[in-house]
Amino acid sequence: NNITPIWESPLLNVEEASDYFHIGVNKIRDLTNGDNNPYVLWIGTKRMIKRAKLEQYLLGSYSA
């Protein structure tokens, strides 16, 4: 069984992103809304979060 750890996975679903970033599911959805959102890869109707891009954004937005 070869499972990629969440911190190495390039794409996270909304629940995984919520757990990884310690942000609520609704806030993750708010941050990733919009058709041309740079943090999302849409696979059909499934919202996949680009972990590294969102992490970069959050570090820049909330650093002291």
C-alpha positions in Angstrom: 0.0 0.0 0.0 1.7 3.2 -1.2 -0.1 6.2 0.3 1.4 9.7 -0.1 1.6 11.6 3.1 -0.8 14.6 3.1 2.2 17.1 3.4 3.7 15.7 0.2 0.4 15.5 -1.8 0.2 18.2 -4.5 -3.7 18.1 -4.4 -6.0 18.0 -1.4 -9.7 17.7 -1.2 -11.6 20.3 0.9 -11.6 18.1 4.0 -7.9 17.3 3.7 -7.1 20.9 3.2 -9.1 21.8 6.3 -7.2 19.3 8.4 -3.8 20.3 6.9 -4.2 24.0 7.3 -6.3 23.9 10.5 -8.9 26.1 8.8 -12.6 25.3 8.7 -14.2 23.7 5.6 -16.3 26.7 5.0 -13.3 29.1 5.1 -11.4 26.7 2.7 -14.4 26.9 0.3 -14.4 30.8 0.7 -10.7 31.0 -0.1 -11.0 28.7 -3.1 -14.3 30.0 -4.8 -14.3 31.3 -8.3 -13.8 29.9 -11.8 -10.2 31.1 -12.2 -9.0 30.6 -8.6 -5.2 29.9 -8.7 -5.5 27.5 -5.7 -8.0 25.1 -7.2 -7.9 22.4 -9.9 -11.5 21.4 -10.8 -11.9 17.8 -11.8 -15.4 17.8 -13.0 -17.3 19.2 -10.1 -14.7 18.1 -7.6 -12.6 21.0 -6.0 -9.0 19.9 -5.5 -6.8 22.4 -3.6 -3.3 23.0 -4.8 -1.5 22.5 -1.5 1.7 24.3 -2.2 0.1 27.4 -3.8 -2.5 27.8 -1.0 0.3 27.3 1.6 2.4 30.0 -0.1 -0.6 32.4 -0.1 -1.4 31.7 3.6 2.2 32.1 4.7 2.4 35.4 2.9 -0.9 36.7 4.2 -0.6 35.7 7.9 3.1 36.0 8.6 4.1 38.5 11.3 
